[in-house]
Structures are given as C-alpha cells and as structure tokens.
C-alpha cells in the first residue's frame, strides 16, 4: 500500500521515494517547475488579497469612528455602505482562506488533485483558478447539489 505525505511517497514497509507534488493535466504528476509556478502565483494572490482585506478593515474602522452629526438619509447610506463593505470583506477573507489551503495542498503533495474524485485537475482550470479544490465535473455536481439544498430549505 502506498500513500503520499508532504510530497513523499511512502510504502507501508517503511521505504520512501520522492515524488513531485501536484498533478498535471495528463493524469501524471506535475513537475517541480510547474508546482513552483503555481506556488508563486498563489503566494502573490495571497499577498494582494491580504492587503485588500487589511485596507478594507481599516477603512471600516475609520468610517465607524466618524461621529459627525448626520441626518437619517446620511445614516441609512452609511449603513448600506458598511453592509456592502462587510460582504466584500467576507468574500475576500474566504478567498484568502482558499489560497492558504491551496498552498497547504502544495506542501502536502496533493495540489492539483480533485478532493472529491481524486483525479487530476486540468492545468487550464488551475491557471484560471489556482486555488481550485475540485475538477470542473465535480464542481458542477457540487454546485448543482447546493442549488437543490437551497430549493428545499426549511425555516
């Protein structure tokens, strides 16, 4: 029996063999150069998104500290703006978490492998969405099932 731990293929008899983490679009393992390419892309995105979240949080704090006299229209507009900023911040925070998880999958040797079917994720999909956890077929099934869950939601 074989299993992968942090980019190393381990056999139950204790022997170890090095492998390149991740998968390529042909069903094989991604070479180290491609893995580093995706690691750099994800690291850059993580840096950008983290800065965006930090700046938005600071902006929200600054807006909340403004205690000038306002009429009801100004206060309603401020509430709407804060709600929009909150939603955007949630989305960006989730993107940061997704990128961080993708970087962990690189470290663990599972990057580029669908978490649902364990088949390689096409590199074109990874180019478009480097933090992808699922291949396109599995993502479609998951999204379809989420739509069914929302249709049958109860209070």
C-alpha positions as CSV (number, residue, x, y, z in Angstrom):
1,X,0.0,0.0,0.0
2,X,1.3,3.5,-0.9
3,X,0.3,6.9,0.4
4,X,1.5,10.5,0.0
5,X,2.7,12.6,2.9
6,X,4.2,16.0,2.2
7,X,5.4,15.2,-1.3
8,X,6.9,11.9,-0.3
9,X,5.5,8.5,-1.5
10,X,5.6,6.1,1.5
11,X,5.2,2.4,1.3
12,X,3.8,0.6,4.3
13,X,7.1,-1.4,4.6
14,X,8.8,1.9,5.5
15,X,10.6,2.6,2.2
16,X,10.4,6.1,0.9
17,X,10.6,7.6,-2.6
18,X,10.4,11.2,-3.5
19,X,7.7,12.5,-5.8
20,X,6.7,15.8,-7.2
21,X,3.6,17.3,-5.5
22,X,0.5,18.0,-7.6
23,X,-0.9,16.6,-10.8
24,X,-0.7,17.6,-14.4
25,X,-3.5,17.7,-17.0
26,X,-2.3,14.4,-18.5
27,X,-3.1,12.5,-15.3
28,X,0.6,12.3,-14.2
29,X,2.5,14.2,-11.6
30,X,3.2,17.9,-12.1
31,X,6.9,18.7,-12.4
32,X,8.6,20.8,-9.7
33,X,8.8,23.8,-12.0
34,X,5.0,23.8,-12.6
35,X,4.4,23.4,-8.9
36,X,6.7,26.3,-8.1
37,X,4.9,28.4,-10.7
38,X,1.6,27.8,-9.0
39,X,3.1,28.3,-5.6
40,X,4.4,31.7,-6.7
41,X,1.1,32.6,-8.3
42,X,-0.8,31.7,-5.1
43,X,1.7,33.5,-2.8
44,X,1.3,36.7,-4.9
45,X,-2.5,36.4,-4.8
46,X,-2.4,35.8,-1.0
47,X,-0.3,38.9,-0.5
48,X,-2.6,41.0,-2.7
49,X,-5.8,39.7,-1.1
50,X,-4.5,40.1,2.5
51,X,-3.5,43.7,1.8
52,X,-7.0,44.3,0.4
53,X,-8.7,42.8,3.5
54,X,-6.4,44.8,5.8
55,X,-7.1,48.1,4.0
56,X,-10.9,47.4,4.0
57,X,-10.9,46.7,7.7
58,X,-9.0,49.9,8.4
59,X,-11.5,51.8,6.2
60,X,-14.4,50.3,8.1
61,X,-12.9,51.3,11.4
62,X,-12.2,54.8,10.2
63,X,-15.8,55.1,8.9
64,X,-17.2,53.8,12.2
65,X,-15.1,56.4,14.2
66,X,-16.7,59.3,12.3
67,X,-19.2,60.7,14.8
68,X,-20.2,63.9,13.0
69,X,-23.8,65.0,13.1
70,X,-25.8,63.3,10.3
71,X,-29.4,63.2,9.2
72,X,-31.4,60.0,8.7
73,X,-30.5,59.7,5.0
74,X,-26.8,60.0,5.7
75,X,-27.0,57.4,8.4
76,X,-29.0,55.0,6.1
77,X,-26.5,55.4,3.3
78,X,-23.6,54.8,5.8
79,X,-25.4,51.6,6.9
80,X,-25.7,50.4,3.3
81,X,-22.1,51.2,2.6
82,X,-21.0,49.3,5.7
83,X,-23.0,46.3,4.8
84,X,-21.5,46.2,1.3
85,X,-18.0,46.6,2.7
86,X,-18.8,43.8,5.2
87,X,-19.9,41.4,2.4
88,X,-16.9,42.2,0.3
89,X,-14.6,41.6,3.3
90,X,-16.3,38.2,3.9
91,X,-15.7,37.2,0.3
92,X,-12.1,38.4,0.3
93,X,-11.4,36.6,3.6
94,X,-12.8,33.4,2.1
95,X,-10.5,33.8,-0.9
96,X,-7.6,34.3,1.4
97,X,-8.5,31.0,3.2
98,X,-8.9,29.2,-0.1
99,X,-5.5,30.3,-1.3
100,X,-3.9,29.3,2.1
101,X,-5.5,25.9,1.7
102,X,-4.1,25.5,-1.8
103,X,-0.6,26.4,-0.5
104,X,-1.1,23.7,2.2
105,X,-2.1,21.2,-0.5
106,X,1.2,22.0,-2.4
107,X,3.2,21.4,0.8
108,X,1.4,18.1,1.4
109,X,1.7,16.9,-2.2
110,X,-2.0,17.0,-3.1
111,X,-2.2,20.1,-5.1
112,X,-3.9,19.7,-8.5
113,X,-5.8,16.6,-7.3
114,X,-9.6,16.8,-7.0
115,X,-10.7,16.4,-3.4
116,X,-13.9,14.7,-4.5
117,X,-12.8,12.1,-7.2
118,X,-9.0,12.2,-6.6
119,X,-8.4,12.7,-10.3
120,X,-6.0,15.4,-11.6
121,X,-7.5,18.9,-12.1
122,X,-6.8,20.2,-15.6
123,X,-4.0,22.8,-15.6
124,X,-6.1,25.2,-17.6
125,X,-8.6,25.2,-14.7
126,X,-5.7,25.8,-12.2
127,X,-4.4,28.7,-14.4
128,X,-7.8,30.3,-14.2
129,X,-8.5,29.4,-10.5
130,X,-5.2,28.4,-8.8
131,X,-7.0,27.6,-5.5
132,X,-9.4,25.1,-7.2
133,X,-10.2,22.1,-5.0
134,X,-12.3,20.2,-7.5
135,X,-12.1,19.4,-11.2
136,X,-14.7,21.0,-13.4
137,X,-17.1,18.0,-13.4
138,X,-17.1,17.6,-9.6
139,X,-17.5,21.4,-9.1
140,X,-20.6,21.2,-11.4
141,X,-22.1,18.4,-9.3
142,X,-21.4,20.2,-6.1
143,X,-22.9,23.5,-7.3
144,X,-26.0,21.6,-8.6
145,X,-26.4,19.9,-5.2
146,X,-26.1,23.2,-3.4
147,X,-28.9,24.6,-5.6
148,X,-31.1,21.6,-4.7
149,X,-30.4,22.2,-1.0
150,X,-31.5,25.8,-1.3
151,X,-34.7,24.8,-3.1
152,X,-35.6,22.5,-0.2
153,X,-34.5,24.8,2.7
154,X,-36.8,25.0,5.7
155,X,-37.1,27.6,8.3
